[in-house]
C-alpha cells in the first residue's frame, strides 16, 4: 500500500476540484456524495497504511514517497514528498476519520443552506490542507499545508459572509494567524541558514551537531516555531481568534477544534521534538504558556452563555494541556490527548449543533432547559463526551489528561505548580461542562412557545455520527492505559517511541523521571475527587437550586462581569495595538502620503505647469516677433564681446 500514500491527501483535493469547478451545476446528493466519499476513501487508505506500518519492525516504521522536485536551487531541493511514520499515521487517521464523520453530519445540518456546494468545496479543501501538513516530509511543504488550513479557516469561519460578525471573525482569524506565521517563517529561515536543508530527517539528524544544546540560537528557533504554534493552536497571547470562530457553521467548528487547524501547532512541536529537547528554556516557556492558557481559558468558560463559546474556550483550555505535556517533555501524552480530544470535542460540537438545530438556531443556554426528553440521543452522547472531557475514570479523556498531569509533576522538566494549576483547571472544566449539561438538558424549559413546539431530535444523518463519536470517546483512551494500572502496557507510548528523539525515545526517557506508584495513584485520586466535587456543585447551582447560582452571580457581580467580558482582552488589544495601528496607518495615508508625498509631487507638477504656461506665451508663431528677438539677442551678444 505504500505506493498509494499520495492518495490520502489527493482524494479530498479531487473532491474539492469536482465540487468547486462544477459549483451550482451538481444536485445536492451528488455534491454530498463526492465530498463524503473522497474523505471516506482517504480514511480507508489511511487505515490500510496504518496496518502496513504496524507490520514493520518498530525501528523501521517509515514510508516515504517523493512525487516530484518542487524547488531545485543549487544544492537545495524541496520536494513534494510525503512521510508516514507513527506520528503522522495517528494524525491522518484522526484528520480523515473524524473529518469523515463531520462530513456525514454536515449533510443533514447544512441541508437547507443555499450555499451547500460551496460549503463542501471548502470542507474538502480544508481536509486536503491538513493532510498535506501532517504528511509533509519537509518544513516548506508543511508550511503550504499550514497556510492552507489558515486560508480555509478564513473561508469557513466567514462562510455566512453576509453577516458582518462572521466576516469580521474570518478576518480576525486570518490576521492573528499571520502574526504567528511570521515567527514560524523566521524560525524556518534560521534552520535553513544553519543546516542548509528543510527536510525533517536531515534537520533532526544534523541539529545536535550544528546547534549548541541550550544555546541562544536553538532556543530562538524553538521560540519562533512556538510563536507560529500559538497562532494556529490559539494559545496566549494569540488565542483571541478562536472563540470568534463560532460564527461559522457548527460542523466547521467541530472540524477546526477537533481534527484540523488547532491541532497543527501541537503536531509541529512533537514533529520537531529533537529541537525542543535541545532547548530546555524554550520548553519551559511552552509549559508555562500551556498551563497558563489552560487555566485562563477555563475561567472564562465558567460564565459564558453561548453553548458554542463554552466549547470554544474549553478547546483553548484543552490545547493548553497538550502544550503543557510538550513543555515537560511528555510528547506522547500530548499527542494522546490530541487524539482523545478529537473524539469528545467533535462530539460536543456536533451535539451542540443538534441542540441548535432543534432549538431553531438558538445558542443561548439561558433560553434552553429540559431538552433531555426531546433529544435523548443528543443528551446521552453529549453526556458521554462531557464525562470524557471532565476526566472521569473509564472515559478516554481520563487516561490522556491524567498522563499529562502525572508527567507535569514527575518529569524532570515538570514542577508541582504545573500539576496544581492543571488539576484546578480540570475541576473548572468539569464545572463549566456540567453547567452546560444542566442548563441545556435539565430543569424547566426556558424557550418561547414557538420554539417549544418545534423541538425535535436531529435526523439520523446527524445522530449516527454522534453515536460513533460517543463510542470512540469511551474506548479511545484504552490504547494508552497507564503502567500504574496493574502494570498495563501503554500501547500508544510504544507506538510513538520511534518518533521521539531520533527514534531512540530519548525524550520519553528524559520525561519519565521521578515519582512512584503510590504518588501517582494519590495524585490521580486527588484529581478525580476534585472533578467530582466540581460536578456536584454544578448540579447544585444549575439543576437542584438555580436560585443559588443567581444569588452567587449577584454577590460576585464585578468578577462575573469581568469573566463574561473575557477579561476585556479584546478591548485591551483594540486599545493598545489595533487602534494605534489604524491611527498610524491613517496618518501615513492622509498626512505622509496625501499631504507630503502627493503634495510634493503635485506641487512640483504645478510649478512646471506654471513655468511652461509663461514660456508658452512667448511662442506667438509670428516671424516678425522671432526676428526681433533674434536681433536683440545678436545686439546683446555683440555688445558683450565689444565692451565686456
Order of alpha helices (4+ residues) and beta strands (2+ residues): alpha-alpha-beta-beta-alpha-alpha-alpha-alpha-alpha-alpha-alpha-alpha-alpha-alpha-alpha-alpha-alpha-alpha-alpha-alpha-alpha-alpha-alpha-alpha-alpha-alpha-alpha-alpha-alpha-alpha-alpha
